[in-house]
Amino acid sequence: MEVIEKLNQLIEEEIARGAFPGANYAIVFKDSIYYGSLGNKRLLPNHEINSLDTIYDMASLSKVVSTTSCIMKLLELGKLRLFTKVKTYIPEFRHPNVSIWHLITHTSGLPEGLRNILSYHNKKEIIDAICQSDFVYEPGTKISYSDLGFIMLGEIVEKVSGMPLNEFAEKYIFKPLDMNDTGYNPKDINRCAPTEERHDVILDGIVQGKVHDETSYLMGGVAGHAGLFSTVLDVSHFVQMILNEGVYEGNRVFEKNTIDRLFVPEVTQKTGVMVDEVTRGLGWVIASQAGPNGDLTSKDTIHHTGFTGTSIWIDRQNEIGFCLLTNRVHPTRANISHMDARGRISNFIMSNFQKLK
């Protein structure tokens, strides 16, 4: 198909520019999906061709595909309320006025991360430090992206469900969606796309099959903010479920009103720079044209990215979603050219998607 050929050519041009070593993508409609796999899975110590079964470190896509989904499932099960205070479930958390809603909308006042993260040794030390963290602003007064907030959400999932985060996600999200290659701490390391070459106190060499995020690594690879690994095939199932209002392959995974809530703007912050505003829903970013969705998606769009070079956007009005999985941090995180590349690719898709439906 000519559109797919031109899309592949565009992505190959971005690979040649050095935006990322390779890319796996899925263009998702309610009843059909187009897949592509281009470039290399690894560059060092030698080149290895990419394939659709490559497993990617999802980085912060863990926040939406796993943690947010788990929170929404607990809401459905009647186990949780969004405005319940964090201290209800984690008594040692020192801030009495912070709610689950604050955490999931990035309005909690918690810092983005912990300073001197490599000085910590395990999950308990990290959770204890977060519980004692100072605010960087008063809760509810602004949006400020926080890994720490989502780490606490992961803890709340475990406290409320009585199950480890990875097991709850497997039971209620991944298994019903036939996401058979999705999870934490992957076993088949050779299928994993390598990330960064690094030499520090916790990792030495090219990282492959271990989470790239230092905090998640120190927590054992399972955390609310990062740690998930997946394939483009699996992620496309998740996106298609959202486009179909909670249903996948005839089976209801989420209720329609749960999916509807993901598209509801919860909080908006004017940037002061452009007409566009930073708008957050539950976990997801909503309708921002500064994201991986480019400039042509509708206002009924949710999206999120991951530091390693992963991204998802879902345009409900136009009934289309797009997953782009890359390992742009291989072999170094210094590469940021993928950010513009994602927008250009998304603009092309939105200009031509009617030819694919």
N, C-alpha and C positions, 0 to 999 in steps of 0.2 A: 504494500500500500504506500502510495506516494507520501502521505503525511508522515507515516512512521519512518520512512527512509530519510526524509528531510530532518525529522527530529533526531534520528540517530546521527546524522551528519553534524547537526548543531552540537550535540553532546560530545562527539568526537573532537570537534574544534575546541571545546572547553577543556577536554582532556589534554589536547596538544598544547594549550596555553598553560597547563599546569594547575588548573583549578582543583583537580583530584586525579588520583591514579586510574580510577575506573568508576563506573556507576551502574547500579541496577535500578530500574524504574518500573512503575506500574501506573498506567492510566486507567482509572477505575470508574465504571458506570454501574448502574443498578443491576444490570443483567449481563455485563461483559467486562473483560479486563484485557488490556494490551500490556505485554511485558517486553522489557529490553535489558540486555546485559552487554556492557561495552567496556573496553579498556582492560586494565590489569587489576588483579586482586592485590598483588604486592609488587614493589619495585626493588626492595632490598631483602636479602643479598643478591637475588636475581629476579627477573620478571616472571610473573605467573599470571596467565590469562584468567579473566573474571568469568563467572558463570552464575546462572540464576539461583543456584543453591548455596551461594556464598552467604555466610552468617556474619552480620555486621553488629558491631557495638553500637547500640542505639543511643547511648548517652542520655541526654535529657528527654528524648522521646519516651523514656521510662516513666517520666512524670505523667504523661497523658495516656499512653497505651496501657500501662499497668496501674500506677498508683491512683490516678483520678478515676479510672474505671472501677477499681476496687472500692473506692469511697462511694461511688454512685451505686454500686451493687449493695453495699451495706445500707445505704439509704432505702433502696428498694426492699430489702429484707426487714426493714423496720428496726434495725440495730443502731441507728445513728441519726442525729440531727445536725445540720450544718452549723447552727449557731450555739451548739454546746461548747463550753469552754475546754480548752486543751487540758487544763488541770484536772478535769473530771476523770480523764483516762491516764494522765501522767502527773501525779500529785507533786512530783519534784520539780515540775516546770514552774519557774518563779513568777511568771507574768499572769495574774488572775483574769485579765480582761481579754486575752487572745482566744479567739474561737477557731474552730475548724474552718469556717468560712474565710477568716483572715489568712490562714495558711494556704488554702487552695486558690485564693485570688492574688497571692503575693502582696498582701497589704498588712502583714503581721507586725512589721517593724523589726523583724529579725535581719541580721546581716546576710549578705549573699553566701558567705562561707566562713569557716573558721580560719583564723590566722595561724601560720606556722603548722599547717596540717600534718606535716611529716613528723611532728613531735608527738603525735598521738599513736597509740599502739593497737587499739581494738574498738569495737562497737560501743562498749560500755563507757569508755573514756570520752568518746565523741558525743554520745547522747547526754552524758553528764555536763559536758561543756556547753552544749546547745541550751540545756535547761537553765544554765546560769548566765547565758549571753545577755549583754546589754542591748537595748533597742538602739537602732540608728535613726528611728523616727517613731512618733506615736502611732500605735495601731490604727488602721483605717484612714489615715490622713494622706497617704500616697501609695503608689504602686512602686515596689522595688523588688526585683526578681531575687528569690532566695532559695538556694538549695536546702538551707537549714529547715525552712518551713516544710518542704516536701519530705525531708528525712523524718520529721516529726509525724507527718501524715502516714508514712510507712509504719511507724511505731504504733500509731492509733489503729491502723488496720489490724495489726497483730494483737493488740490488747483487746479490741472489740470482738474479733472473730475467734480468738484463741488458736489461730493458725499462723505459721510463718508467712510473711508477705508472698514469697514465691509460690507456696503451696495454695494459698487462697486465690492468687491470680491464675494459677494453672487450673484449678477446679472450676472457677466461675467465668474466666475470660478466655484463656488460651485453648483449653480442651473443647468447649462448645463451638469455637470458631475454627477448629481443625488447624490451629497454629502449632503444628507438631515440632517445629524447629525453634520455638520461642521459649526463652526462659533465662535464668541466671546461671552463671558459672557453667558455660557450655562444655560438654564432654568431648565433642569432636573438634578439637583445636585446629586441625589441619583445614577444616572448612571455613575457619574464621578469617576475615580480612584483617591483616595486621594494622596496628595503629602506629604509635610513635616509637622512635628509637630514643631511649632515655637511659640515663645512668645516675641513679640516686640510691637512697638508703632502702627503698622498697622494691625497685625494679631495675634490672640491668640488662640492656639489650633491646631488641625489637619486641614490643608488646603484641602478643597474639593469643587470643582466647582467654585473656584476663581483662577485666574492666580497666579502661583507660583512666577513669576518674579516680583520683587519689583517695578521696574520702570514702567512696564506695569500696574501693580495694581494701582499705583498712577495716571496713565493717564486714569483711568477708565476702564481698561481691554482691550482696543483696541489700539494697537500700531504696528508699522512696524516691530519691532524686536521680539515680543512675544505677546501672548494673545489668539492664535488660539487653539480651542479644536476640536477633531475629533475622529472617530473610524477607526479601521483597514479596515473595509469594505469600508468606504468612501475614505480613502487614496489610497486603491488599484485601485479605479476608476481613480484617478489622475495619478498614475504610468502607468496604462494601456493606458491612453490617450497619454502619452509621447512615449511609445513603439510603438504606432500606428500613430506616426508622427502628432499628433494633433487631431486625430479623436477618439470619444468615442461613442459606440453603433450606428455607422453610421452617427453621427453628428459631423461636424467639429467645434472644440472649439478653436483651434489655427491653424494658417497656418503652413505648413511643414517647411518653411524657418525660422519661429520663433523657432520651436523646434530644428532645426539644430543649431541655434545660441547658444542655451544653452550648447551645447557640444563643443563649440569653446573655446580653451584656450585664455584667455584675458591677463593674466599676470602670470609670473612664478618667484618664489623666491627660490634660492638654499638654502637648509638648512645647508650645510656644515657638515652634520652629516652622511648622507647616499646618495646613488646614486639618490634615489627618491627626487622629488622636490615638493614644495607646489605650485600647479597650480590652479588658480581660473578662473572660467568663470563668467557669469552674475548670481550672487547669489550663484551658486553651486560651490562645490569643484570638480575638474576634475582629475580622474585617480590616485589619491594619494592612495598608498597601506598602508598608516598609518591610514586609516579611517575605518568605520564600514563595508566596503565591503571586508575586509580581504585581502588575498594575491593572489587570483586566478581570479579576474575579469579582463576584458580587459582594455586597455588604453582608450577605448571609453565608459567610465563609469563616471556618475556624482553621487555625494552623499552629504548628509548633516546629521547633528545630532541635537538633542535638549537636553538641560541640564537635563531635567526631566527623560531622558532615552529613548528618541525616535530616530529613524533613518530611513532613506530611501537610497537605492542605486538603480541605473538603469544602466544596462549594455546593451548598444544599439547593440554592435557587436554580443553578444550572445543572444539577444532578451529576456532578463529576468530582472525582478526587484524584490526587496525585501523590505518589510516594517516590522519593528520590533518596536512595541509600548510597553513600560514598564513605570512603575512609580518607578524607581530605587531610587528616593529621599525619598521614604516612608519607614520608618518614618524620615530618616535623609539624608542630602546631603553628609555626610562623606563617604558613600559607592561609590567607584569608580571601583569596580571589574567588572562592566558591560562592561567596555571598551574592555577588552580582550575577554570577552564572546561573544560580537558581532562579532568579527573577526573570532573566532572559528566556530560559527554558520554559518557565511557566507562562510567560506572555505568548510564546509560540503555540503552546498547547491550547490556551484559551482563544487564540485567533483561528484555530483550525479544528477544535474538538467536534463541531457539528458534522464534520466529514467522517468522523469515526463512529458516531452513534448509530 
